[in-house]
Amino acid sequence: MKGRKNGVERLVRPHLRNVETYAAVDPPEELARRAGIPEDKIIKLNGNENPHPPLDSVRKAVAQTAINIYPDPLQRKVRQALAGYTGVDADHIIAGAGSDELIDLLFRLFIEPGDTILDFDPTFAMYAFCARVADGKLKLVPRNETFDLDVEAAKKAIDPRTKIIFLSSPNNPTGNMATEEQVRALLETGLVVVVDEAYFEFCKQTAAHLVPEYDNLVVLRSMSKWAGLAGLRVGYGMMSPTLAKHIVDIKSPYNLNVAAEAGLLASIQEAPALLADVDKIVRERERMTKLLKTLPGVKPWPSAGNFVLVQFPPGKAQTVFHGLAQQGIFVRKFGSDRLRDCFRISVGTPAQTDALIAAMRELV
């Protein structure tokens, strides 16, 4: 029996038929094709990736992994290693295929259709994307003129169906931090507060020490940025043991693949060397910021991450963005009204910074 053409569309959940997707960055080969230059000539500064190559020991650990055996569904070695690295007990920790997976699992655990999620705008777009997929109601609380949190406005936005408050610290893409006082004030609402610390290693400021104190706190971290494991997709969350158990219960049994597990374990062992590279990135961030300040009409915002948000006079950001892309230099542009005159630049190598500044000097 022949199926009706496009008849399956009627079976798709209505809110997902035309869902607004997450605008992910394209891979290097596609960027090179678009610019019409060899892949090894592009300068990719749009994904907040680590510009330093993997350590040989980490690469070796991944290469020697037995890929014919399923990974440990309870992540015993991973959780113990992360406990040693973070100082948080292993029963508070759970890893995922990137912290993105943990964000999605938190939505599955807490959000029913029509529930409300609070988000501070502008910020990481994954929270809003997961809200749309979960058929939740997103309330955006505007950040102030310096992109800081407005805690009182957030409290006023809470309604009877509000479940989760998301905040990124350092905030992506603006680079600023949430204070412990602000985090505590949000936790006192009794809602689940998710503090996304994907860029923790670049600022060393954390809310992780509050995890044993608040059972409604989740702190997320990533191995993509400081450890350079973006391609392996591995992140982790710190939360109450009860909440961690719930996440274990609903996650895919083997969600953390063996290559990601090997990369994480080797990276934790090599943390001193990797953190030395982090220090280099921080120094390069400051150098890049000083150089950006010399460009007429360009305002780099202070950042505690491995990126810098740059603001231009009205209408200029789009021109510079496209001009850089034509030269094979790719930065991150955003579609929101608040950021229409801005784009975000990931910190690269000194040579990449010099090429970026030279190109921008011509374009502005």
Buried (B, 14 or more C-beta within 10 A) or exposed (E): EEEEEEEEEEEEEEEEEEEEEBEEBBEBEEBBEBBEBEBEEBBBBBBBBBBBEBBEEBEEBBEEBEEEEEBBEEBEBBBBBBBEBBEBBBEBBBBBBBBBBBBBBBBBBBBEEEBBBBBBBBBBBBBBBBBBBBBBBBBBBEBEEEBBBBBEBBBEBBEEEBBBBBBBBBBBBBBBBBBEEBBBBBBEBEBBBBBBBBBBBBBEBBBBEBBBEBEBBBBBBBBBBBBBBBEBBBBBBBBBBEBBEBBBEEBEEEBBBBBBBBBBBBBBBBBEEBBEBBEBBBEBBBBBBEBBEEBEEBBBBBBBBBBBBBBBEEEBBEEBBEBBBBBBBBBBBBEEEBBBBBBBBBBBBEEBBBBBBEBBEEBB
